[in-house]
Structures are given as structure tokens and as C-alpha cells.
């Protein structure tokens, strides 16, 4: 096998314990007029440019938040929701949350429902970034601003897109794997084929490892795409590959859930820690695997910044619609979503997390040191 070998290090002394991730009750529609802010909301620890200045006006506004349920079950989205709703409340906004248990058709129905509730702005984490376009167009036709959160909705004008740079996430993958395994056989397991972020991550990865592929140093012997961001689907599809061969030196996984599935299958074959595996989202289990030596790295996305920035943007767009007033933050760039109308993009930076800088997620209150090192300390 290749040049990556996991090894354990002595953990630092456990620090104070931070609150566990907040979980939304399992309901499909919730009105959140006064949700507590998370550890990194715009009202406290976020950078000054995202801090809130009070209720933003005497009149309350209502923001609709549509979340694909398949997305919501991932650990990180619980954090996004807590920060967003807490920050929105500080701005004088109520938030109607809709979780689409029935996939894209259910999400479309729930967006139509929120339209009937007279929302002032809509924020969407799309299940399918193309099939949702028709429903979003109806909202836009009603004069309601729409923000695509994390996933760029295609083929319909949008007021804003807010996310992390997915192509740079792929570049992070490529640099980490190329440095750890400069020569060898690679398996690439991409995320949902319905999410444009998957394509961006793959493009960024190939951008970095492409020269090594051309030289023959790196061979991508298998590359697959998942239908959903599903660890169960990853277990099935990676398991099918491993039933044929485990002759890989590195595995690039679309997120930490997929990485966890790959490492579980490797562990069953006593190969965990012998093959370099990367993912994204800095899930607690991924951070634990990193300090244990079975996952090379993860990409941490400071969700507090993203959620708070999205709340500020949604509130500003809603108030501009409501009374013609609203200081819209300047975008970081402009993107094309095949609608013919440029989309203002608000892009947050991400951080590569290895064993030697795992403290980055502790300092942000994303996970506690005690939780990250729990399995190591138990040995």
C-alpha cells in the first residue's frame, strides 16, 4: 500500500466542555420566533462585519427556511440551523422551518406552503439544485427574495448565493492526498450527483492531482458518484468495490459521512489507517478518526460565520422588499447559475484540519477537546 500510515499522539489536557449540537424536534414545519443563538452567532463571537445591530426595525419580518431532510440528518446542518435562527431572531425575524421528508417533491410543496404564509424572504438548502427551479421562480415572481444556501440553485434568477468555496474544498482534498500519497492508486467517491457542489469538489480535486495523473504517478482506478449524500449508499457502493479489490492507496470522499463509511469498511478488512482518507465538514466522528489515525484530514467550515451572514443578508433583503430600506452587504463575487442573470455570491473560507491543528475546531467551540479525544483517552 501507499505512504500514509495513521499513528496516535498524546492528546492535550481536556478543556472545558462545550454544548452538544442542538437538535431540531422532528417536525416538518416549525415557527421559530425566539430561538437561542449558537456558540458562533452574529451577535457574539462572529467577526465584526457579521455582528447584528438589534432588531433592524420595529416591524418583524418572516423568513422561510427550506431544508432537504436528507441534508438535515447530517451533523453539520443542525449547527447551521441553530446559528441561522438565533441570528435571525436577533434581527427581529421569525423563521418558518420546513423539513422535506418526501424529497424534492415534498420540498417544492413546502415552498408553496411558505409562499402562502406571506414570508418576506426565502432561504433554500435544495435537495435537487435543478428540479427546484420552478418552485423558486414562483417565489421570485411573487416579489420575494430568494437565497440559495450552500447549494447553488440552477436556471432561475436568485438574489444571493451563500456558501463555502466547494472547488477549493476539492483542492484541499487534492493537496492533502498528493502530499501524503504522491504515487499510488486512488479511489474517488463523490457526493450527490444532484448537488452542483459535488461537481465543484471533484473539479478542484482533479485540478490538483491532474498533473500527477498525466505523469502516471497517480492512477484514479475508480471514481463513482452517489445519488444522495448518504453514508448507507456509500457503504453499499464502496462495499461493492471492495468486494472486487481493496488495492487503493488513497480515498477521496465527498464528505465525512462518506469517509466514515469507507473507513468502516476498511476496518472490517483490517486496513483502517493504512489508506489515506479525506472528507469534509469536520464532523465529530471525523475529528475522532483523525486523532485516532484512521482519517488523514477533514475540511472545517466555520458555520457560525456562514449562518450569521445568511441571516443578516436575508433580513436585509426582506426589509428592502418590505419598506424599500435595507443595507444589502456587498458580495464577494458574482457567479453564473445558467439563468442568464448574474448571482451575487457570498463565499466563506474553509480550513484544512489535520491531527496537528485539530485545536482549530476546539477554539471555535465546534467540538470539545474531551469529545474529540474520547476514544483515545479510553484506550
C-alpha positions as CSV (number, residue, x, y, z in Angstrom):
1,X,0.0,0.0,0.0
2,X,1.0,3.7,-0.2
3,X,2.8,6.1,2.0
4,X,0.1,7.1,4.5
5,X,0.2,5.4,7.9
6,X,-2.0,6.5,10.8
7,X,-0.4,6.9,14.2
8,X,-1.7,8.1,17.6
9,X,-0.4,11.0,19.5
10,X,-0.9,12.0,23.1
11,X,-3.9,14.3,23.4
12,X,-3.7,17.6,25.2
13,X,-5.3,18.0,28.6
14,X,-9.1,18.1,28.3
15,X,-10.5,21.6,28.4
16,X,-13.9,22.9,29.2
17,X,-16.9,21.1,27.7
18,X,-18.9,22.9,25.1
19,X,-22.6,22.4,24.5
20,X,-23.6,19.5,22.2
21,X,-25.1,20.2,18.8
22,X,-28.7,21.5,19.1
23,X,-31.3,19.2,17.5
24,X,-34.5,20.5,16.0
25,X,-37.5,18.5,17.1
26,X,-38.6,16.1,14.4
27,X,-41.4,18.1,12.9
28,X,-41.9,19.3,9.3
29,X,-42.9,22.9,10.0
30,X,-41.8,25.0,13.0
31,X,-42.2,28.7,13.6
32,X,-39.1,29.9,15.5
33,X,-39.7,33.5,16.8
34,X,-37.1,33.3,19.6
35,X,-34.5,30.6,19.1
36,X,-31.3,30.7,21.2
37,X,-28.2,31.7,19.2
38,X,-25.4,29.1,18.8
39,X,-21.9,29.5,20.0
40,X,-20.9,31.4,16.9
41,X,-23.8,33.6,16.0
42,X,-23.6,37.1,14.6
43,X,-24.5,38.6,18.0
44,X,-21.4,37.4,19.8
45,X,-18.3,35.6,18.5
46,X,-18.7,36.1,14.8
47,X,-16.4,38.6,13.0
48,X,-17.4,42.2,13.4
49,X,-18.6,42.5,9.9
50,X,-21.4,40.0,10.6
51,X,-22.5,41.2,14.0
52,X,-26.0,42.3,14.4
53,X,-27.2,45.7,15.4
54,X,-30.5,44.9,17.1
55,X,-33.9,44.1,15.6
56,X,-33.4,46.1,12.5
57,X,-36.7,48.0,12.8
58,X,-40.0,48.0,14.6
59,X,-41.7,45.7,12.2
60,X,-41.0,42.0,12.5
61,X,-40.3,40.0,9.3
62,X,-40.8,36.4,8.5
63,X,-38.1,34.3,6.8
64,X,-38.8,30.9,5.3
65,X,-36.1,28.3,5.6
66,X,-36.5,25.2,3.4
67,X,-34.2,22.3,4.2
68,X,-33.9,19.0,2.3
69,X,-34.4,16.4,5.0
70,X,-31.8,14.1,3.6
71,X,-29.4,17.0,4.1
72,X,-30.7,17.9,7.6
73,X,-29.8,14.5,9.1
74,X,-26.1,15.3,8.6
75,X,-24.5,16.6,11.8
76,X,-23.3,20.0,10.4
77,X,-26.8,21.1,9.4
78,X,-28.1,21.1,12.9
79,X,-25.4,23.7,13.7
80,X,-26.3,25.8,10.6
81,X,-29.9,25.9,11.7
82,X,-29.2,26.9,15.2
83,X,-26.9,29.7,14.2
84,X,-29.2,31.0,11.4
85,X,-32.4,31.0,13.5
86,X,-30.7,32.6,16.5
87,X,-29.1,35.3,14.4
88,X,-32.4,35.9,12.6
89,X,-34.2,36.4,15.9
90,X,-31.7,39.0,17.0
91,X,-32.6,40.8,13.8
92,X,-36.3,40.8,14.6
93,X,-37.3,37.9,12.3
94,X,-39.4,34.9,12.8
95,X,-38.3,31.8,10.9
96,X,-40.6,29.2,9.4
97,X,-38.6,26.0,9.0
98,X,-39.7,23.3,6.6
99,X,-38.1,19.9,6.5
100,X,-38.9,18.0,3.3
101,X,-39.3,14.4,4.3
102,X,-40.5,13.4,0.8
103,X,-37.5,14.6,-1.1
104,X,-37.7,17.2,-3.9
105,X,-41.4,17.0,-4.5
106,X,-42.1,17.5,-0.8
107,X,-39.7,20.4,-0.7
108,X,-41.5,22.0,-3.6
109,X,-44.9,21.6,-1.9
110,X,-43.5,23.1,1.3
111,X,-42.0,26.1,-0.6
112,X,-45.5,26.7,-2.0
113,X,-46.9,26.5,1.5
114,X,-44.4,29.1,2.8
115,X,-45.4,31.3,-0.1
116,X,-49.0,31.2,1.2
117,X,-47.7,32.2,4.7
118,X,-46.6,35.6,3.3
119,X,-42.9,35.2,4.0
120,X,-40.7,38.2,3.4
121,X,-37.6,36.2,2.2
122,X,-36.8,32.5,1.4
123,X,-33.6,30.7,2.2
124,X,-33.2,27.3,0.5
125,X,-30.9,24.3,1.0
126,X,-32.0,22.4,-2.1
127,X,-32.5,18.7,-2.4
128,X,-32.0,18.9,-6.2
129,X,-30.5,22.1,-7.5
130,X,-32.2,21.9,-10.9
131,X,-35.6,20.4,-10.2
132,X,-36.4,23.0,-7.6
133,X,-36.0,25.9,-10.1
134,X,-39.8,26.1,-10.9
135,X,-40.8,26.5,-7.3
136,X,-38.2,29.1,-6.7
137,X,-39.3,31.0,-9.8
138,X,-42.8,31.2,-8.4
139,X,-41.4,32.8,-5.2
140,X,-39.4,35.2,-7.2
141,X,-42.4,36.1,-9.4
142,X,-44.3,37.0,-6.2
143,X,-41.5,39.6,-5.5
144,X,-40.0,37.6,-2.6
145,X,-36.1,37.5,-2.5
146,X,-34.5,34.0,-2.5
147,X,-31.1,33.0,-1.2
148,X,-29.5,29.7,-2.1
149,X,-27.7,28.4,1.0
150,X,-24.7,26.2,0.4
151,X,-26.1,24.7,-2.8
152,X,-26.3,26.9,-5.9
153,X,-29.8,26.6,-7.4
154,X,-29.6,26.4,-11.2
155,X,-31.5,28.0,-14.1
156,X,-33.5,30.6,-12.1
157,X,-32.6,34.2,-11.0
158,X,-31.5,34.4,-7.4
159,X,-30.9,37.3,-5.1
160,X,-27.9,35.7,-3.5
161,X,-25.9,32.5,-3.1
162,X,-24.0,32.0,0.2
163,X,-21.7,29.1,0.7
164,X,-18.1,27.9,1.1
165,X,-15.9,27.6,-2.0
166,X,-16.5,23.9,-3.0
167,X,-13.9,23.9,-5.6
168,X,-11.3,25.0,-3.0
169,X,-12.6,22.1,-0.8
170,X,-11.7,19.8,-3.7
171,X,-8.3,21.5,-3.9
172,X,-7.8,20.8,-0.2
173,X,-8.5,17.2,-0.8
174,X,-6.0,17.1,-3.7
175,X,-3.2,18.8,-1.8
176,X,-3.6,16.6,1.2
177,X,-3.7,13.3,-0.7
178,X,-0.9,14.3,-3.1
179,X,1.3,15.2,-0.2
180,X,0.5,12.0,1.7
181,X,0.4,9.7,-1.3
182,X,2.4,11.2,-4.2
183,X,2.3,7.9,-6.0
184,X,-0.4,5.3,-6.0
185,X,-3.9,4.1,-6.8
186,X,-6.8,6.5,-5.9
187,X,-10.5,5.8,-5.3
188,X,-12.7,8.9,-5.6
189,X,-16.2,8.7,-4.1
190,X,-18.1,11.9,-5.0
191,X,-21.2,13.2,-3.2
192,X,-24.7,13.6,-4.6
193,X,-24.9,13.8,-8.3
194,X,-27.9,16.2,-7.8
195,X,-25.7,18.7,-6.0
196,X,-23.5,21.1,-8.0
197,X,-21.1,21.2,-5.1
198,X,-20.2,17.6,-5.8
199,X,-19.0,18.6,-9.3
200,X,-17.1,21.5,-8.0
201,X,-15.3,19.4,-5.4
202,X,-14.4,16.8,-8.0
203,X,-13.1,19.6,-10.3
204,X,-11.0,21.1,-7.6
205,X,-9.5,17.7,-6.7
206,X,-8.7,16.9,-10.3
207,X,-7.2,20.3,-10.8
208,X,-4.5,19.4,-8.1
209,X,-3.9,15.8,-8.9
210,X,-4.2,16.2,-12.7
211,X,-0.5,16.7,-13.4
212,X,0.3,13.6,-11.3
213,X,-2.3,11.6,-13.3
214,X,-0.7,12.8,-16.5
215,X,2.7,11.8,-15.4
216,X,1.5,8.4,-14.3
217,X,2.4,8.8,-10.6
218,X,-1.3,8.8,-9.5
219,X,-3.8,6.5,-11.1
220,X,-7.5,7.1,-10.4
221,X,-8.6,3.5,-10.8
222,X,-12.2,4.1,-9.7
223,X,-14.4,7.2,-9.5
224,X,-18.0,6.9,-8.5
225,X,-20.9,9.3,-7.8
226,X,-23.7,8.8,-5.2
227,X,-27.3,9.6,-5.7
228,X,-27.6,11.2,-2.3
229,X,-25.3,12.4,0.5
230,X,-25.9,9.1,2.2
231,X,-23.5,7.0,4.3
232,X,-25.7,4.0,3.7
233,X,-25.4,4.4,0.0
234,X,-21.7,4.9,0.4
235,X,-21.4,1.7,2.4
236,X,-23.2,-0.2,-0.4
237,X,-21.3,1.2,-3.3
238,X,-17.8,1.3,-1.7
239,X,-18.5,-2.2,-0.3
240,X,-19.2,-3.4,-3.9
241,X,-15.9,-2.0,-5.0
242,X,-14.0,-3.6,-2.0
243,X,-15.6,-6.9,-2.8
244,X,-13.6,-6.7,-6.0
245,X,-10.4,-5.0,-4.8
246,X,-9.0,-3.0,-1.9
247,X,-5.8,-2.2,-3.8
248,X,-6.0,1.5,-3.1
249,X,-3.6,3.9,-1.5
250,X,-5.9,6.9,-1.1
251,X,-9.6,7.5,-1.0
252,X,-11.2,11.0,-1.6
253,X,-14.7,11.1,-0.1
254,X,-17.3,13.8,-0.8
255,X,-17.9,14.4,2.9
256,X,-17.1,12.9,6.4
257,X,-20.2,10.7,6.3
258,X,-18.9,9.0,3.2
259,X,-15.4,8.9,4.7
260,X,-16.8,7.2,7.7
261,X,-18.4,4.5,5.6
262,X,-15.1,3.9,3.7
263,X,-13.2,3.7,7.0
264,X,-15.8,1.3,8.5
265,X,-15.3,-1.0,5.5
266,X,-11.5,-0.7,5.7
267,X,-11.7,-1.5,9.4
268,X,-13.6,-4.7,8.7
269,X,-10.7,-5.7,6.5
270,X,-8.1,-4.5,9.0
271,X,-6.9,-1.8,6.6
272,X,-8.1,1.3,8.6
273,X,-5.1,3.7,9.0
274,X,-3.2,2.1,6.1
275,X,-5.0,4.0,3.3
276,X,-5.3,7.8,3.3
277,X,-8.9,9.0,3.5
278,X,-10.1,12.6,3.4
279,X,-13.5,14.2,3.8
280,X,-15.2,17.5,4.7
281,X,-17.5,19.1,7.4
282,X,-15.3,18.3,10.5
283,X,-18.0,16.0,11.9
284,X,-17.2,14.9,15.5
285,X,-16.7,11.3,14.3
286,X,-14.2,12.5,11.6
287,X,-12.2,14.6,14.1
288,X,-12.1,11.5,16.4
289,X,-10.8,9.4,13.4
290,X,-8.2,12.0,12.7
291,X,-6.7,11.8,16.2
292,X,-7.0,8.1,16.2
293,X,-5.1,7.9,12.9
294,X,-7.7,6.4,10.5
295,X,-8.6,9.6,8.6
296,X,-6.0,11.9,7.2
297,X,-7.9,15.2,7.2
298,X,-11.2,16.9,7.0
299,X,-12.2,20.4,5.8
300,X,-13.7,22.5,8.6
301,X,-16.3,25.1,7.5
302,X,-16.9,27.9,10.2
303,X,-20.6,27.5,10.1
304,X,-21.1,30.2,12.7
305,X,-19.9,32.8,10.2
306,X,-22.0,31.4,7.3
307,X,-25.2,31.1,9.2
308,X,-24.9,34.5,10.7
309,X,-24.0,36.1,7.4
310,X,-27.0,34.4,5.8
311,X,-29.3,35.8,8.4
312,X,-28.0,39.3,8.0
313,X,-28.4,39.0,4.2
314,X,-32.0,37.5,4.4
315,X,-33.1,40.2,6.8
316,X,-31.7,43.0,4.7
317,X,-33.3,41.7,1.5
318,X,-36.6,41.2,3.3
319,X,-36.7,44.7,4.7
320,X,-35.7,46.2,1.4
321,X,-38.8,44.4,-0.1
322,X,-41.0,45.4,2.9
323,X,-40.2,49.1,3.1
324,X,-37.6,49.9,0.5
325,X,-34.9,50.2,3.1
326,X,-32.2,47.7,3.7
327,X,-28.4,47.9,3.5
328,X,-27.5,44.9,1.3
329,X,-24.0,43.7,2.0
330,X,-21.6,43.8,-0.9
331,X,-21.0,40.3,-2.4
332,X,-17.6,38.7,-2.6
333,X,-18.0,37.7,-6.2
334,X,-20.6,37.0,-9.0
335,X,-21.5,33.5,-10.2
336,X,-23.4,32.1,-13.1
337,X,-26.2,29.7,-12.4
338,X,-27.4,29.3,-16.0
339,X,-30.3,31.7,-15.5
340,X,-28.9,34.5,-17.6
341,X,-28.8,36.7,-14.6
342,X,-25.6,37.1,-12.5
343,X,-25.9,35.9,-8.9
344,X,-24.3,37.8,-6.1
345,X,-22.1,35.3,-4.2
346,X,-21.1,35.4,-0.5
347,X,-18.3,32.9,0.0
348,X,-16.7,32.0,3.3
349,X,-13.2,30.4,3.6
350,X,-12.7,26.9,4.9
351,X,-9.9,25.4,7.0
352,X,-8.0,22.1,6.4
353,X,-7.9,20.1,9.7
354,X,-5.2,17.6,10.4
355,X,-4.2,16.0,13.7
356,X,-1.7,18.7,14.4
357,X,-4.2,21.6,14.1
358,X,-7.3,19.9,15.5
359,X,-7.4,22.7,18.1
360,X,-8.9,24.9,15.4
361,X,-12.3,23.3,15.9
362,X,-12.0,23.4,19.7
363,X,-11.2,27.1,19.8
364,X,-14.3,27.8,17.7
365,X,-16.5,25.8,20.1
366,X,-17.4,23.5,17.2
367,X,-16.4,20.4,19.3
368,X,-14.9,20.0,22.7
369,X,-11.4,18.6,23.1
370,X,-12.8,16.0,25.5
371,X,-15.2,14.7,22.8
372,X,-12.6,14.6,20.1
373,X,-10.2,12.6,22.2
374,X,-12.8,10.4,23.9
375,X,-11.8,7.2,22.2
376,X,-8.1,7.8,22.5
377,X,-8.4,8.6,26.2
378,X,-10.5,5.4,26.8
379,X,-7.7,3.2,25.5
